[in-house]
């Protein structure tokens, strides 16, 4: 499955693999002990946010949810 | 299927042959809230197979419809709730859907899905007017949704079997290689 940003598809795949494993093996079994995918997610996120801005997709309240958001770099 | 299986499949629902128009899925945000529930905000990109001549006239950025999906998974209460609404450049028609997956109260190996959809044209809800008309479409889409998850569950099971077989093969090969090196 591709990402909305073509350049992000590989990052997305890595993150998805990590997440799906954690979700099925840990989260659903009640062990929500830390999400090991944080780094992968951040890199993937930055790419996606850039793609969404570039494609002008009108998402409400987008990149501004969740405590895990760091500062986004301004795209040149 | 048990709730855990259905929920895992729902998180990996796309791609599947019953929803060929979904061409992209992205996670916009994901976090576990203080009560232990997992929230995910996802963006789904869909293409409706518009003929390429039309695409070349109106430009490809206008042929995609986007759906915003918010899901909440509660692993303690065993519920998964999905809310989605479409974002389109015309903002003429919007479809809001809500799905809830819960374990069957009497049969632990089954999951119950309740699904509702609200269709609005320019912000005016048409649920009463279009009820009869949409009922068939919605229930056939609901069937499609079930078939889609069934397909994903089968695929996941096949992947697990394949992975186990190839892991065994890899171990055998590396043990043979290690034995060779040691000589």
Contacts between the chains, C-beta under 8 A, distances in Angstrom:
chain1	res1	chain2	res2	distance
A	1	B	14	5.2
A	1	B	15	5.1
A	1	B	22	7.9
A	1	B	24	6.9
A	1	B	25	5.1
A	2	B	23	6.4
A	2	B	24	4.9
A	3	B	24	5.9
A	3	B	25	7.8
A	3	B	26	5.3
A	4	B	24	4.8
A	4	B	26	5.1
A	4	B	43	6.1
A	4	B	45	5.2
A	4	B	66	8.0
A	5	B	26	7.8
A	8	B	26	7.3
A	12	B	26	6.6
A	12	B	27	7.9
A	15	B	27	7.4
A	16	B	12	7.7
A	19	B	11	7.9
A	19	B	27	7.8
A	19	B	30	7.6
A	20	B	8	7.4
A	20	B	11	6.7
A	20	B	12	6.0
A	23	B	8	6.5
A	23	B	11	6.0
A	23	B	38	7.7
A	24	B	4	7.5
A	24	B	8	4.7
A	27	B	32	7.9
A	27	B	38	6.2
A	27	B	73	7.5
A	27	B	75	6.0
A	28	B	4	5.0
A	28	B	7	6.6
A	28	B	8	6.9
A	28	B	73	7.9
A	28	B	75	5.3
A	29	B	75	7.6
A	30	B	75	5.7
A	30	B	76	7.0
A	32	B	32	5.7
A	32	B	36	5.8
A	32	B	38	8.0
A	32	B	75	7.3
A	35	B	32	7.1
A	41	B	27	7.6
A	41	B	30	7.0
A	44	B	27	7.5
A	45	B	27	7.8
A	45	B	28	7.9
A	45	B	29	7.9
A	48	B	26	5.1
A	48	B	27	7.7
A	48	B	28	6.9
A	48	B	43	7.9
A	52	B	43	7.5
A	55	B	61	6.4
A	56	B	61	7.5
A	57	B	43	7.4
A	57	B	66	5.8
A	57	B	87	7.1
A	58	B	87	6.1
A	58	B	89	7.8
A	59	B	28	7.1
A	59	B	43	6.7
A	59	B	66	7.6
A	59	B	68	6.2
A	59	B	87	6.5
A	60	B	68	7.7
A	62	B	28	6.2
A	63	B	28	7.4
A	63	B	29	7.8
A	65	B	28	7.6
A	65	B	29	4.7
A	65	B	41	6.3
A	66	B	29	4.3
A	66	B	30	7.2
A	66	B	31	4.5
A	66	B	39	7.7
A	66	B	41	8.0
A	67	B	31	6.4
A	68	B	29	7.7
A	68	B	30	8.0
A	68	B	31	5.5
A	69	B	29	7.7
